[in-house]
Amino acid sequence: MLKFLFYIIFMIPMCFVLNYWMFTVMLFFVSFMFLIEGYMVFSFCNFGYYFGYDVLSYGLIFLSFWICCLMMLSSSNIYFNNNFVIFFMLSILFLLLFLLFTFMSVNLFMFYLFFESSLIPTFFLILGWGYQPERLQAGIYLLFYTLFASLPLLVSIFNVYSVFETLNIYLFSFCENNSFGIFTYISLLLAFLVKMPMFIFHLWLPKAHVEAPISGSMILAGVLLKLGGYGLLRVFSFITLLGVKFNYVWIGICLVGGVIVSLICLCQVDLKSLIAYSSVAHMGIVLSGLMTLTYWGLSGSYMLMLAHGLCSSGLFCLANMTYERLGSRSFFVNKGLINLMPSLCLWWFLLSSCNMAAPPSMNLLGEISLLNSILSWSSITMISIIFLSFFSAAYTLYMYSYTQHGKMFSSLYSCNSGYFREYLVLMLHWLPLNYIILKSDLFFNWL
């Protein structure tokens, strides 16, 4: 495991020497190395005192590598405009390093430390390379929402240590877990619910997405929202009894909130804002499936987290490509794009259908297993799930048809149909999303 960490650490001084594209190639190289390493080597040879990974971490670490590579590919405007390129590369490297540390942490306190540290480079990405002056407000929202909720988590980690006398995540499942109260339960979950984000705590997410540059949106949607889910999957290994008792509250809020957020999606006039709100709706399904604590629910939540990471990131890329050409993200300007960029219309269709969980995407398998788990938990949830599934298709079709069809914006007179680099980015989002389903046993093996 150390070889990957050292590779990233030694790339930090290389930022000052290497060309932007050479740096991107080196990131792709390390992600392919990690892919070849394989998840089958998850016996104890991969565990140290502080760092190690199992199948659950493997998927999320690989997602972090992959999204960071694609961030570099899609942010070429920063390179062409010479917009603090070295600092940008450094921000991405530090973010990747903190994410690797987070997913590799075997110790609960170290997990907390790096979980919070990943906020700092994200904050700088939004503040440094964002678009509008409101990015300052968005950054503050992001910082304070997450920090406010995570202080109780720190206190409850010390409480866990006083009970178990260890903070090793893999030893928790062997410990007795009935000595915690409801306050420990809430404080352990709250930070992760805000990070996911759950409905009610989601207000920072649309702001952060709308103001962030494309790289910020990609890493936010792709990996940072998954930190919450990963934390919950780890924490529920030792508070299962409390979860069985109290989880119905969160499941109810998530399902009703998912329907409300889906309706909010149908009112949006900003492309990025719609994709951001759709993330909240998808994370609602993930959370409610995870909270059932069934085998299907836990496996499906892991799968949908990875699928959503790739799909949502790809949609943000598409929104950015039209923004770079038309100078606006408004639906009133982004119309009739099929006349303007016909080749890009195919990618809009492919990624939108993945967002609707059409076969053969990983979203489909994830949603099927989540719906199984939620319905087996209680049949009343059927009402929310019907609306959630329907509106999920409705707002995705609204986004696709509104952008691709209709009358073209009159003041637009010439446009580029897309660079090879852009199609490559979209291809590298879509291919793993639809091909990993062939190896779906990976998602059901980690439990």
C-alpha positions in Angstrom: 0.0 0.0 0.0 2.9 2.3 0.8 4.1 2.3 -2.8 1.0 4.2 -3.9 1.3 6.7 -1.1 4.9 7.3 -1.9 4.2 7.7 -5.6 1.7 10.5 -4.8 4.0 12.1 -2.2 6.9 12.2 -4.6 4.7 13.7 -7.3 4.3 16.8 -5.1 7.7 18.3 -5.9 7.3 17.2 -9.5 4.4 19.7 -9.9 7.0 22.4 -10.2 8.9 20.6 -12.9 6.4 18.6 -15.0 4.2 19.7 -17.8 0.4 19.6 -17.1 -0.2 16.7 -19.5 2.8 14.7 -18.3 1.4 15.1 -14.8 -2.0 13.7 -16.0 -0.3 10.8 -17.7 1.5 10.0 -14.4 -1.8 10.0 -12.5 -3.3 7.6 -15.1 -0.3 5.4 -14.7 -0.7 5.1 -10.9 -4.4 4.4 -11.3 -3.7 1.5 -13.7 -1.1 0.2 -11.3 -3.7 0.1 -8.6 -6.1 -1.6 -10.9 -3.5 -4.3 -11.7 -2.8 -4.7 -8.0 -6.3 -6.3 -7.8 -8.8 -6.5 -5.0 -8.2 -10.3 -4.6 -5.1 -9.5 -2.6 -7.1 -8.4 0.4 -5.8 -10.9 2.9 -3.9 -9.6 5.9 -0.7 -9.0 3.9 -2.3 -5.6 3.0 -2.9 -4.5 6.6 -0.4 -2.5 8.6 -0.9 -0.9 12.0 -2.4 2.2 10.5 -3.1 1.6 6.8 -4.6 -1.2 4.8 -7.5 -1.9 2.5 -10.2 -4.4 2.0 -12.7 -4.8 -0.9 -14.9 -1.9 0.4 -11.9 0.5 0.5 -10.5 -0.9 -2.8 -13.5 0.3 -4.9 -13.5 3.8 -3.3 -9.7 4.2 -3.6 -9.8 3.3 -7.2 -12.7 5.7 -7.8 -10.6 8.5 -6.1 -7.7 7.8 -8.5 -9.9 7.6 -11.5 -11.9 10.8 -10.8 -8.7 12.8 -10.1 -7.3 11.7 -13.5 -10.5 12.8 -15.2 -10.5 16.1 -13.3 -7.1 16.9 -14.8 -8.3 16.0 -18.3 -11.5 18.1 -18.1 -9.8 21.1 -16.5 -7.6 22.0 -19.5 -9.0 25.6 -19.5 -6.9 26.2 -16.4 -3.8 25.1 -18.3 -4.6 27.1 -21.5 -5.4 30.3 -19.5 -2.4 29.7 -17.2 -4.6 30.1 -14.2 -2.3 29.2 -11.3 -1.6 25.8 -12.8 1.0 24.6 -10.3 -1.3 25.4 -7.3 -4.2 23.6 -9.1 -2.1 20.4 -9.5 -0.9 20.7 -5.9 -4.6 21.0 -4.7 -5.6 17.9 -6.6 -2.6 15.9 -5.3 -3.2 16.9 -1.7 -6.9 16.0 -2.1 -6.1 12.6 -3.6 -3.6 12.0 -0.8 -6.1 12.8 1.9 -8.7 10.6 0.2 -6.3 7.7 0.1 -5.4 8.2 3.7 -9.1 8.3 4.6 -10.1 5.1 2.8 -7.0 3.2 4.0 -7.2 4.2 7.6 -7.6 1.2 9.9 -7.8 3.4 13.0 -11.1 5.3 13.6 -9.4 8.4 14.8 -7.1 8.6 11.8 -10.1 8.1 9.6 -11.8 11.1 11.3 -8.6 13.2 10.9 -8.2 12.7 7.2 -12.0 12.8 6.6 -11.9 16.4 7.9 -8.6 17.2 6.1 -10.2 16.4 2.7 -12.3 19.6 3.2 -9.3 21.9 3.0 -8.2 21.3 -0.7 -11.9 21.2 -1.8 -12.4 24.6 -0.1 -9.4 26.0 -2.0 -10.6 24.5 -5.3 -14.0 26.2 -4.9 -12.5 29.5 -3.7 -9.6 29.6 -6.1 -11.0 28.4 -9.4 -14.8 29.0 -8.9 -16.9 31.1 -11.2 -19.0 33.7 -9.4 -18.3 35.9 -6.4 -20.8 33.8 -4.4 -18.2 31.1 -4.2 -17.0 32.5 -0.9 -20.4 32.0 0.6 -20.6 28.5 -0.9 -17.1 27.6 0.6 -18.1 28.9 4.0 -21.4 26.8 3.9 -19.4 23.7 3.0 -16.9 24.3 5.7 -19.2 25.1 8.6 -21.9 22.5 7.8 -19.3 19.8 7.9 -17.3 21.1 10.8 -20.3 21.7 13.0 -21.6 18.2 12.6 -18.2 16.5 13.0 -17.2 17.8 16.4 -19.7 15.4 18.1 -18.1 12.6 16.1 -14.7 13.3 17.6 -16.2 13.2 21.2 -18.0 9.9 20.4 -14.8 8.4 19.0 -13.2 9.0 22.4 -16.2 7.4 24.0 -15.9 4.4 21.7 -12.2 4.1 22.8 -13.1 4.2 26.5 -15.6 1.3 25.9 -13.6 -1.0 23.5 -10.0 0.1 24.4 -9.2 0.0 20.7 -10.0 2.1 17.7 -9.1 -0.6 15.1 -12.1 -0.8 12.7 -11.6 -4.5 12.0 -11.7 -5.4 15.7 -15.0 -3.7 16.4 -17.1 -6.5 15.0 -15.7 -8.8 17.7 -16.7 -6.5 20.5 -19.9 -6.3 22.5 -21.9 -3.4 21.1 -24.8 -2.8 23.6 -23.1 -0.3 25.9 -23.7 2.9 23.9 -26.6 5.4 24.3 -28.6 7.3 21.9 -26.3 10.4 22.1 -23.3 8.4 21.0 -25.4 6.9 18.2 -26.5 10.4 16.9 -23.1 12.0 17.2 -21.5 9.0 15.4 -23.9 9.3 12.5 -24.5 13.1 12.2 -21.1 14.0 10.5 -21.6 11.3 7.9 -25.3 12.2 7.2 -24.2 15.8 6.6 -21.4 14.7 4.2 -23.7 12.3 2.2 -25.8 14.7 2.4 -29.1 13.6 3.8 -32.2 15.7 3.1 -32.4 18.6 5.7 -28.6 18.7 5.9 -28.2 19.1 2.1 -28.3 22.9 1.8 -24.5 23.3 1.3 -24.4 20.9 -1.6 -26.2 22.8 -4.5 -24.4 26.0 -3.5 -21.0 24.3 -3.5 -21.7 22.6 -6.9 -23.0 25.7 -8.6 -20.0 27.8 -7.6 -17.3 25.1 -7.9 -15.2 24.8 -11.1 -15.6 21.6 -13.1 -12.9 19.8 -11.1 -14.5 20.7 -7.8 -17.9 19.5 -8.9 -16.4 16.2 -10.2 -14.6 15.4 -7.0 -17.6 16.5 -4.8 -20.1 14.3 -6.7 -17.6 11.6 -7.4 -15.8 10.9 -4.1 -16.5 13.4 -1.3 -20.2 12.4 -1.0 -19.1 8.8 -0.8 -17.0 9.5 2.4 -20.3 9.7 4.3 -21.5 6.4 3.1 -18.1 4.7 3.7 -18.1 6.1 7.3 -21.6 4.8 7.9 -20.7 1.3 6.6 -17.7 1.2 9.0 -19.5 2.6 12.0 -22.5 0.3 11.7 -20.2 -2.7 12.4 -20.4 -1.9 16.1 -23.6 0.0 16.6 -25.8 -2.5 14.8 -28.2 -3.0 17.8 -28.8 0.8 18.1 -29.3 1.0 14.4 -32.0 -1.7 14.4 -33.7 0.3 17.1 -33.6 3.8 15.8 -32.8 3.7 12.0 -36.5 4.0 11.0 -36.3 7.8 11.6 -33.5 8.3 9.0 -35.2 6.0 6.5 -38.4 7.9 6.7 -36.7 11.3 6.3 -34.6 10.0 3.4 -37.5 8.6 1.4 -39.8 11.5 1.9 -36.9 13.9 1.3 -35.9 12.1 -1.9 -39.4 12.8 -3.3 -39.3 16.4 -2.3 -35.8 16.9 -3.8 -37.0 15.2 -7.0 -39.8 17.8 -7.2 -37.3 20.6 -6.6 -35.2 19.2 -9.5 -38.2 19.7 -11.9 -38.2 23.5 -10.9 -34.5 24.1 -11.7 -33.3 26.4 -14.5 -29.6 25.8 -13.9 -28.0 22.7 -15.4 -25.5 22.2 -12.6 -28.1 22.9 -9.9 -30.4 20.1 -11.3 -27.6 17.6 -11.4 -26.6 18.5 -7.8 -30.1 18.1 -6.5 -30.4 14.8 -8.3 -27.3 13.7 -6.3 -29.2 14.4 -3.1 -32.2 12.3 -4.3 -29.9 9.4 -5.2 -28.0 9.6 -1.9 -31.4 9.4 -0.2 -32.0 6.0 -1.7 -28.5 4.9 -0.8 -28.9 6.0 2.8 -32.3 4.4 3.3 -31.0 1.1 1.9 -27.9 1.3 4.1 -30.0 2.0 7.2 -32.1 -1.2 6.7 -28.8 -3.0 7.6 -29.7 -6.0 5.4 -27.2 -7.8 3.1 -28.9 -6.5 0.0 -29.1 -2.9 1.4 -25.4 -2.7 2.4 -24.2 -4.2 -0.9 -26.5 -2.1 -3.0 -25.5 1.1 -1.2 -21.9 0.4 -1.9 -22.6 -0.3 -5.6 -24.9 2.7 -6.1 -22.3 5.0 -4.4 -19.6 3.9 -7.0 -22.1 4.1 -9.9 -23.4 7.5 -8.9 -19.8 8.7 -8.5 -19.1 8.0 -12.2 -22.5 9.0 -13.6 -22.9 12.3 -11.8 -19.3 13.3 -12.5 -19.9 12.6 -16.2 -23.0 14.7 -16.2 -21.1 17.6 -14.6 -18.5 17.3 -17.4 -21.3 17.5 -20.0 -22.7 20.6 -18.3 -19.3 22.2 -18.3 -18.7 21.5 -22.0 -21.8 23.4 -22.9 -21.0 26.1 -20.4 -17.5 26.7 -22.0 -19.2 27.2 -25.4 -22.4 29.1 -24.6 -21.1 31.0 -21.5 -24.2 30.0 -19.5 -25.7 27.1 -17.6 -29.3 28.3 -17.9 -31.9 26.0 -19.6 -33.2 29.0 -21.5 -29.8 29.4 -23.3 -28.8 25.7 -23.4 -31.4 24.6 -26.0 -31.3 22.8 -29.3 -27.8 21.5 -28.6 -28.5 18.6 -31.0 -28.1 21.0 -33.9 -25.0 22.6 -32.4 -23.1 19.5 -31.1 -24.8 16.4 -32.6 -22.0 14.0 -31.4 -22.3 15.2 -27.9 -26.0 14.5 -27.9 -25.2 10.7 -27.8 -23.2 11.2 -24.6 -26.0 13.2 -23.1 -28.3 10.3 -23.9 -26.0 7.6 -22.6 -25.2 9.3 -19.3 -28.8 10.5 -18.7 -30.0 6.9 -19.2 -27.4 5.7 -16.6 -28.8 8.4 -14.3 -32.2 6.9 -14.7 -30.7 3.4 -13.9 -31.2 1.9 -17.3 -29.6 -1.4 -18.1 -26.8 -2.4 -18.3 -25.5 0.3 -16.0 -24.3 -0.4 -12.5 -27.0 2.1 -11.2 -29.6 -0.5 -12.2 -28.1 -3.3 -10.2 -27.5 -1.0 -7.2 -31.1 0.3 -7.3 -32.6 -3.1 -7.6 -30.8 -4.4 -4.6 -31.7 -1.2 -2.6 -35.3 -1.4 -3.6 -35.3 -5.0 -2.5 -33.9 -4.1 0.9 -36.2 -1.1 1.5 -39.3 -3.0 0.5 -38.4 -6.0 2.6 -37.9 -3.7 5.6 -41.4 -2.3 5.3 -44.1 -2.4 2.5 -45.3 1.2 3.3 -42.1 2.5 1.7 -43.6 1.4 -1.6 -45.4 4.8 -1.8 -42.2 6.9 -1.6 -40.3 4.5 -3.9 -42.9 4.7 -6.6 -42.7 8.5 -6.6 -38.9 8.5 -6.3 -38.5 6.2 -9.3 -41.0 8.1 -11.4 -39.6 11.6 -10.7 -36.0 10.3 -11.1 -36.9 9.5 -14.7 -39.0 12.7 -15.1 -36.2 15.2 -14.2 -33.6 13.3 -16.2 -35.8 13.3 -19.3 -36.6 17.0 -18.6 -32.9 17.8 -18.5 -32.1 15.8 -21.7 -35.1 16.9 -23.8 -34.8 20.6 -22.8 -31.1 20.8 -23.6 -31.1 18.8 -26.8 -34.3 19.9 -28.5 -36.1 23.2 -29.0 -35.1 26.4 -30.7 -31.4 27.3 -30.6 -30.3 30.4 -28.8 -30.4 33.2 -31.4 -27.2 35.0 -30.5 -25.1 31.9 -31.0 -23.5 31.8 -34.4 -20.6 29.4 -34.4 -19.5 26.5 -32.2 -17.0 23.7 -31.9 -18.5 20.2 -31.9 -16.1 18.9 -29.2 -12.5 18.0 -28.8 -11.0 14.5 -28.7 -10.1 15.1 -25.1 -13.7 15.8 -24.1 -15.0 12.6 -25.8 -12.2 10.7 -24.0 -13.3 12.0 -20.6 -16.9 11.0 -21.3 -15.9 7.6 -22.6 -13.8 7.0 -19.4 -16.8 7.8 -17.3 -19.3 5.7 -19.2 -17.2 2.5 -19.9 -16.5 1.6 -16.3 -20.0 2.4 -15.4 -21.4 -0.2 -17.8 -18.7 -2.8 -17.8 -18.2 -3.3 -14.1 -21.6 -4.9 -13.9 -20.0 -8.0 -15.5 -17.9 -8.3 -12.3 -20.7 -7.4 -9.9 -19.8 -10.2 -7.5 -17.1 -7.8 -6.2 -19.9 -5.7 -4.6 -21.5 -8.6 -2.8 -18.3 -10.2 -1.6 -17.1 -7.5 0.8 -19.5 -8.2 3.6 
